[in-house]
């Protein structure tokens, strides 16, 4: 009978097969970008571009939001007539800062889901994860397989840092941070944003992001064998033989599994999503036009929910902003449900009375303006409300199944 540890690792492997790109594809995408910048030649495939994901943008649905425009260090983001972000390719340096600011902006080549899957796969091998940026990769430096090269550290949101730390993954930033001030790609804005993201995740999880002065290089052991200056050649060869023996006998896999057991005991990504009972499809509802309600889960909220699923104790430390209804003033006009861009507010399919799923509320404030009675306010709460919402949804689903 397979052990719980083996089942955990199998679940992780299955989760990665659900759509995230492989390590080889991820590395190839990043390598082509580096080659293009170093040589000035266009890569074999089209270079990555910043795209707008319409479903995740709240500005064109009525929210007064321009965070992406403010954060862009090159002034490359503007807005169209229908209030969707537009990208000036002549100014955009693909630093990725906008990815960390808003879910509505993404890369054509690599998504945050791909990135998190890559980090998790490195951890599954029992290795520390090193994060660095393109500014720190000089010609001739070949990063090791456990190094993830980002366009800029600021492309990572507080939510993805939180999930990584909640999974107890040992992650290290391998950058000379003094380069940030003179970085032509992202400028000084980047340092402020990634510092805020890391500090927030550390405060929420109680864990620490480590720092390294060196970037691990690819096949360093073989390089030492080829150039033994300052290296004990016999010791290096002995280590290599030992590693080969471990791989052949399966000892390395077993050792790595034991290292990972602590933070993969609960459930892997696929199981976590199932337990969170998230809905991305249209939901039948006779009380709405066309009889369908669409729920949209933004990537950052999904990452945060996964982090809380991994480590529920962090929920009281994570602030969230969401809408609250004064039931005494509400007349169930349901105008807020029509305006809500994520489906967080909806008529109960059974009664038609206003209901809300806090997990989908992103605090955009559109519902406040839409309510004719002025019965809605924005409040600050903690992520504990998301746990309550999940438990309520799970109980409702169970009741429906029993009926």
C-alpha positions as semicolon CSV with decimal commas, in nm:
position;residue;x (nm);y (nm);z (nm)
1;X;0,000;0,000;0,000
2;X;0,134;0,341;-0,097
3;X;0,234;0,562;0,192
4;X;0,070;0,900;0,255
5;X;0,400;1,061;0,158
6;X;0,397;0,892;-0,183
7;X;0,032;0,987;-0,237
8;X;0,122;1,347;-0,161
9;X;0,397;1,352;-0,422
10;X;0,174;1,183;-0,679
11;X;-0,092;1,448;-0,617
12;X;0,165;1,720;-0,676
13;X;0,272;1,563;-1,003
14;X;-0,088;1,538;-1,114
15;X;-0,155;1,897;-1,024
16;X;0,130;2,016;-1,243
17;X;-0,016;1,821;-1,532
18;X;-0,332;2,032;-1,511
19;X;-0,203;2,312;-1,728
20;X;0,115;2,474;-1,592
21;X;0,409;2,467;-1,831
22;X;0,699;2,228;-1,776
23;X;1,041;2,331;-1,644
24;X;1,188;2,292;-1,993
25;X;0,927;2,518;-2,152
26;X;0,962;2,774;-1,872
27;X;1,342;2,780;-1,905
28;X;1,324;2,802;-2,284
29;X;1,092;3,102;-2,265
30;X;1,320;3,285;-2,023
31;X;1,637;3,189;-2,217
32;X;1,495;3,330;-2,539
33;X;1,415;3,657;-2,366
34;X;1,770;3,681;-2,227
35;X;1,922;3,597;-2,565
36;X;1,715;3,864;-2,737
37;X;1,828;4,130;-2,490
38;X;2,197;4,032;-2,496
39;X;2,233;3,995;-2,874
40;X;1,967;4,234;-2,996
41;X;1,838;3,959;-3,226
42;X;1,478;3,849;-3,233
43;X;1,420;3,500;-3,088
44;X;1,284;3,212;-3,296
45;X;0,942;3,257;-3,134
46;X;0,758;3,581;-3,078
47;X;0,892;3,765;-2,771
48;X;0,669;3,791;-2,467
49;X;0,427;4,080;-2,454
50;X;0,204;4,227;-2,189
51;X;-0,160;4,148;-2,254
52;X;-0,484;4,261;-2,090
53;X;-0,718;3,999;-1,944
54;X;-1,053;4,170;-1,982
55;X;-1,242;3,962;-1,722
56;X;-1,003;4,070;-1,445
57;X;-1,008;4,445;-1,515
58;X;-1,252;4,639;-1,295
59;X;-1,187;4,984;-1,441
60;X;-1,385;4,919;-1,758
61;X;-1,669;4,793;-1,537
62;X;-1,692;5,121;-1,349
63;X;-1,424;5,117;-1,078
64;X;-1,198;5,419;-1,030
65;X;-0,876;5,216;-1,056
66;X;-0,549;5,317;-1,223
67;X;-0,295;5,127;-1,013
68;X;-0,129;4,974;-1,318
69;X;-0,078;5,318;-1,474
70;X;0,073;5,457;-1,153
71;X;0,305;5,158;-1,102
72;X;0,445;5,141;-1,456
73;X;0,799;5,287;-1,435
74;X;0,808;5,378;-1,804
75;X;0,465;5,534;-1,849
76;X;0,377;5,261;-2,098
77;X;0,020;5,204;-1,971
78;X;-0,277;5,416;-2,074
79;X;-0,650;5,350;-2,117
80;X;-0,873;5,302;-2,419
81;X;-1,211;5,463;-2,479
82;X;-1,377;5,169;-2,307
83;X;-1,141;5,215;-2,008
84;X;-0,930;4,904;-2,068
85;X;-0,550;4,927;-2,016
86;X;-0,344;4,976;-2,330
87;X;0,029;4,900;-2,364
88;X;0,269;5,123;-2,560
89;X;0,512;4,861;-2,693
90;X;0,772;5,127;-2,775
91;X;0,795;5,218;-2,404
92;X;0,727;4,881;-2,236
93;X;1,038;4,702;-2,106
94;X;0,843;4,390;-1,997
95;X;0,960;4,437;-1,639
96;X;0,642;4,268;-1,516
97;X;0,569;4,519;-1,239
98;X;0,211;4,544;-1,362
99;X;0,171;4,165;-1,314
100;X;0,236;4,205;-0,944
101;X;-0,007;4,498;-0,923
102;X;-0,309;4,369;-1,112
103;X;-0,444;4,036;-1,237
104;X;-0,573;4,205;-1,552
105;X;-0,218;4,230;-1,690
106;X;-0,024;3,919;-1,782
107;X;0,249;3,786;-2,007
108;X;0,183;3,601;-2,332
109;X;0,451;3,349;-2,236
110;X;0,456;3,291;-1,859
111;X;0,177;3,329;-1,603
112;X;0,192;3,343;-1,223
113;X;0,038;2,995;-1,215
114;X;0,330;2,870;-1,429
115;X;0,575;3,044;-1,199
116;X;0,428;2,899;-0,881
117;X;0,421;2,551;-1,036
118;X;0,790;2,588;-1,126
119;X;0,881;2,692;-0,770
120;X;0,686;2,399;-0,629
121;X;0,857;2,149;-0,862
122;X;1,200;2,270;-0,750
123;X;1,094;2,223;-0,387
124;X;0,966;1,874;-0,468
125;X;1,320;1,785;-0,572
126;X;1,435;1,878;-0,223
127;X;1,624;2,187;-0,339
128;X;1,621;2,545;-0,217
129;X;1,455;2,785;-0,462
130;X;1,661;3,084;-0,575
131;X;1,485;3,384;-0,728
132;X;1,683;3,640;-0,924
133;X;1,621;3,898;-1,195
134;X;1,754;3,944;-1,547
135;X;1,966;4,237;-1,432
136;X;2,178;3,994;-1,228
137;X;2,239;3,743;-1,510
138;X;2,561;3,842;-1,681
139;X;2,693;3,692;-2,010
140;X;2,852;3,354;-1,941
141;X;2,653;3,288;-1,624
142;X;2,439;2,976;-1,656
143;X;2,198;2,954;-1,360
144;X;2,139;2,613;-1,204
145;X;1,808;2,432;-1,243
146;X;1,686;2,556;-0,906
147;X;1,723;2,922;-1,008
148;X;1,416;3,108;-1,137
149;X;1,505;3,416;-1,342
150;X;1,237;3,685;-1,331
151;X;1,214;4,004;-1,537
152;X;1,199;4,185;-1,200
153;X;1,130;4,078;-0,841
154;X;0,844;4,327;-0,835
155;X;0,642;4,109;-1,072
156;X;0,558;3,888;-0,771
157;X;0,255;3,991;-0,566
158;X;0,223;3,957;-0,186
159;X;-0,018;3,667;-0,248
160;X;0,231;3,447;-0,435
161;X;0,502;3,516;-0,177
162;X;0,249;3,425;0,093
163;X;0,160;3,092;-0,070
164;X;0,525;2,997;-0,114
165;X;0,604;3,075;0,250
166;X;0,286;2,904;0,371
167;X;0,404;2,589;0,193
168;X;0,729;2,610;0,393
169;X;0,931;2,629;0,073
170;X;1,280;2,758;0,141
171;X;1,308;3,048;-0,101
172;X;1,611;3,275;-0,139
173;X;1,647;3,603;-0,324
174;X;1,979;3,591;-0,510
175;X;2,026;3,949;-0,627
176;X;2,257;4,242;-0,580
177;X;1,982;4,477;-0,467
178;X;2,207;4,780;-0,523
179;X;2,137;4,739;-0,895
180;X;1,774;4,840;-0,843
181;X;1,844;5,212;-0,823
182;X;2,009;5,217;-1,167
183;X;1,793;4,951;-1,333
184;X;1,690;5,070;-1,678
185;X;1,415;4,808;-1,694
186;X;1,217;4,887;-1,379
187;X;1,378;5,175;-1,189
188;X;1,335;5,268;-0,824
189;X;0,963;5,180;-0,818
190;X;1,056;4,812;-0,827
191;X;1,246;4,815;-0,498
192;X;0,954;4,973;-0,314
193;X;0,705;4,722;-0,457
194;X;0,896;4,397;-0,402
195;X;1,001;4,510;-0,053
196;X;0,636;4,571;0,033
197;X;0,531;4,234;-0,113
198;X;0,796;4,037;0,077
199;X;0,742;4,220;0,406
200;X;0,366;4,167;0,381
201;X;0,404;3,794;0,317
202;X;0,651;3,759;0,604
203;X;0,419;3,941;0,843
204;X;0,122;3,730;0,740
205;X;0,293;3,390;0,752
206;X;0,554;3,440;1,026
207;X;0,812;3,293;0,784
208;X;1,117;3,458;0,629
209;X;1,246;3,505;0,276
210;X;1,621;3,440;0,278
211;X;1,886;3,623;0,079
212;X;2,193;3,489;-0,100
213;X;2,496;3,674;-0,235
214;X;2,556;3,411;-0,503
215;X;2,350;3,263;-0,785
216;X;2,404;2,885;-0,812
217;X;2,553;2,794;-1,150
218;X;2,459;2,509;-1,378
219;X;2,662;2,188;-1,351
220;X;2,907;2,346;-1,110
221;X;3,039;2,005;-1,002
222;X;3,129;1,906;-1,357
223;X;3,297;2,243;-1,409
224;X;3,509;2,181;-1,100
225;X;3,617;1,844;-1,240
226;X;3,718;2,004;-1,568
227;X;3,903;2,288;-1,394
228;X;4,034;2,158;-1,058
229;X;4,215;2,477;-0,957
230;X;4,146;2,531;-0,589
231;X;3,924;2,222;-0,578
232;X;3,991;1,878;-0,428
233;X;3,943;1,672;-0,746
234;X;3,915;1,341;-0,558
235;X;3,648;1,483;-0,326
236;X;3,457;1,629;-0,618
237;X;3,464;1,298;-0,805
238;X;3,354;1,110;-0,494
239;X;3,055;1,343;-0,454
240;X;2,960;1,292;-0,819
241;X;2,977;0,913;-0,788
242;X;2,767;0,932;-0,471
243;X;2,501;1,140;-0,644
244;X;2,488;0,900;-0,939
245;X;2,453;0,609;-0,696
246;X;2,171;0,782;-0,512
247;X;1,987;0,847;-0,836
248;X;2,028;0,489;-0,954
249;X;1,914;0,339;-0,623
250;X;1,624;0,577;-0,564
251;X;1,777;0,708;-0,241
252;X;1,774;1,065;-0,364
253;X;1,401;1,048;-0,438
254;X;1,335;0,904;-0,095
255;X;1,549;1,166;0,075
256;X;1,377;1,446;-0,111
257;X;1,036;1,303;-0,026
258;X;1,121;1,307;0,343
259;X;1,232;1,669;0,325
260;X;0,904;1,769;0,161
261;X;0,675;1,567;0,384
262;X;0,631;1,845;0,641
263;X;0,478;2,104;0,410
264;X;0,298;1,878;0,164
265;X;0,108;1,676;0,426
266;X;-0,223;1,864;0,389
267;X;-0,300;1,844;0,019
268;X;-0,157;1,939;-0,314
269;X;-0,290;2,201;-0,547
270;X;-0,562;1,990;-0,709
271;X;-0,698;1,873;-0,377
272;X;-0,681;2,223;-0,229
273;X;-0,883;2,371;-0,514
274;X;-1,142;2,097;-0,479
275;X;-1,172;2,157;-0,106
276;X;-1,206;2,531;-0,156
277;X;-1,508;2,453;-0,375
278;X;-1,437;2,739;-0,614
279;X;-1,671;2,806;-0,906
280;X;-1,540;2,947;-1,232
281;X;-1,831;2,846;-1,454
282;X;-2,171;3,001;-1,506
283;X;-2,416;2,911;-1,228
284;X;-2,785;2,857;-1,306
285;X;-3,001;3,115;-1,130
286;X;-3,362;3,200;-1,219
287;X;-3,337;3,538;-1,045
288;X;-3,084;3,691;-1,285
289;X;-3,107;3,790;-1,654
290;X;-3,054;3,497;-1,891
291;X;-3,075;3,265;-1,591
292;X;-2,698;3,249;-1,539
293;X;-2,459;3,400;-1,283
294;X;-2,090;3,407;-1,364
295;X;-1,833;3,387;-1,086
296;X;-1,479;3,504;-1,157
297;X;-1,199;3,408;-0,919
298;X;-0,898;3,636;-0,967
299;X;-0,556;3,463;-0,959
300;X;-0,429;3,663;-0,661
301;X;-0,732;3,572;-0,451
302;X;-0,696;3,208;-0,553
303;X;-0,330;3,210;-0,444
304;X;-0,428;3,366;-0,112
305;X;-0,703;3,108;-0,055
306;X;-0,456;2,829;-0,124
307;X;-0,211;2,982;0,125
308;X;-0,482;2,991;0,393
309;X;-0,573;2,632;0,310
310;X;-0,209;2,534;0,365
311;X;-0,177;2,730;0,687
312;X;-0,514;2,843;0,834
313;X;-0,340;3,011;1,131
314;X;-0,226;3,299;0,909
315;X;-0,585;3,413;0,831
316;X;-0,620;3,654;1,129
317;X;-0,303;3,837;1,015
318;X;-0,406;3,887;0,651
319;X;-0,609;4,205;0,585
320;X;-0,878;4,198;0,318
321;X;-1,105;4,476;0,191
322;X;-1,460;4,392;0,097
323;X;-1,811;4,527;0,084
324;X;-2,066;4,499;0,363
325;X;-2,444;4,546;0,340
326;X;-2,661;4,720;0,598
327;X;-2,953;4,477;0,599
328;X;-3,189;4,732;0,760
329;X;-3,147;4,971;0,466
330;X;-3,131;4,708;0,191
331;X;-3,458;4,664;-0,005
332;X;-3,323;4,377;-0,219
333;X;-3,316;4,590;-0,534
334;X;-3,022;4,371;-0,645
335;X;-2,858;4,651;-0,845
336;X;-2,531;4,559;-0,673
337;X;-2,551;4,206;-0,812
338;X;-2,579;4,344;-1,166
339;X;-2,275;4,567;-1,115
340;X;-2,048;4,318;-0,930
341;X;-1,765;4,222;-1,170
342;X;-1,678;3,892;-1,000
343;X;-2,016;3,750;-0,901
344;X;-1,940;3,790;-0,531
345;X;-2,289;3,941;-0,492
346;X;-2,579;3,742;-0,633
347;X;-2,943;3,658;-0,568
348;X;-2,976;3,334;-0,374
349;X;-3,084;3,074;-0,634
350;X;-3,346;2,941;-0,391
351;X;-3,500;3,261;-0,252
352;X;-3,385;3,550;-0,473
353;X;-3,260;3,736;-0,164
354;X;-2,922;3,909;-0,184
355;X;-2,635;3,676;-0,096
356;X;-2,259;3,723;-0,095
357;X;-1,953;3,501;-0,123
358;X;-1,668;3,699;0,037
359;X;-1,406;3,483;-0,135
360;X;-1,487;3,648;-0,467
361;X;-1,510;4,006;-0,335
362;X;-1,202;4,208;-0,437
363;X;-1,305;4,535;-0,274
364;X;-1,344;4,729;-0,600
365;X;-1,629;4,941;-0,460
366;X;-1,847;4,928;-0,771
367;X;-2,139;4,795;-0,567
368;X;-2,127;5,097;-0,335
369;X;-2,206;5,332;-0,623
370;X;-2,463;5,094;-0,771
371;X;-2,679;5,061;-0,457
372;X;-2,978;5,300;-0,478
373;X;-3,036;5,284;-0,101
374;X;-2,675;5,359;-0,006
375;X;-2,679;5,039;0,199
376;X;-2,327;4,924;0,111
377;X;-1,995;5,029;0,265
378;X;-1,636;4,913;0,220
379;X;-1,476;4,765;0,531
380;X;-1,142;4,619;0,633
381;X;-1,157;4,267;0,775
382;X;-0,922;3,971;0,799
383;X;-0,899;3,660;0,584
384;X;-1,095;3,475;0,852
385;X;-1,408;3,587;0,664
386;X;-1,284;3,388;0,365
387;X;-1,265;3,072;0,576
388;X;-1,621;3,130;0,701
389;X;-1,739;3,180;0,341
390;X;-1,570;2,857;0,233
391;X;-1,725;2,661;0,521
392;X;-2,069;2,806;0,445
393;X;-2,040;2,717;0,075
394;X;-1,919;2,368;0,158
395;X;-2,212;2,315;0,398
396;X;-2,460;2,442;0,138
397;X;-2,315;2,208;-0,123
398;X;-2,340;1,916;0,116
399;X;-2,704;1,998;0,196
400;X;-2,788;2,018;-0,173
401;X;-2,621;1,682;-0,234
402;X;-2,820;1,522;0,048
403;X;-3,146;1,656;-0,090
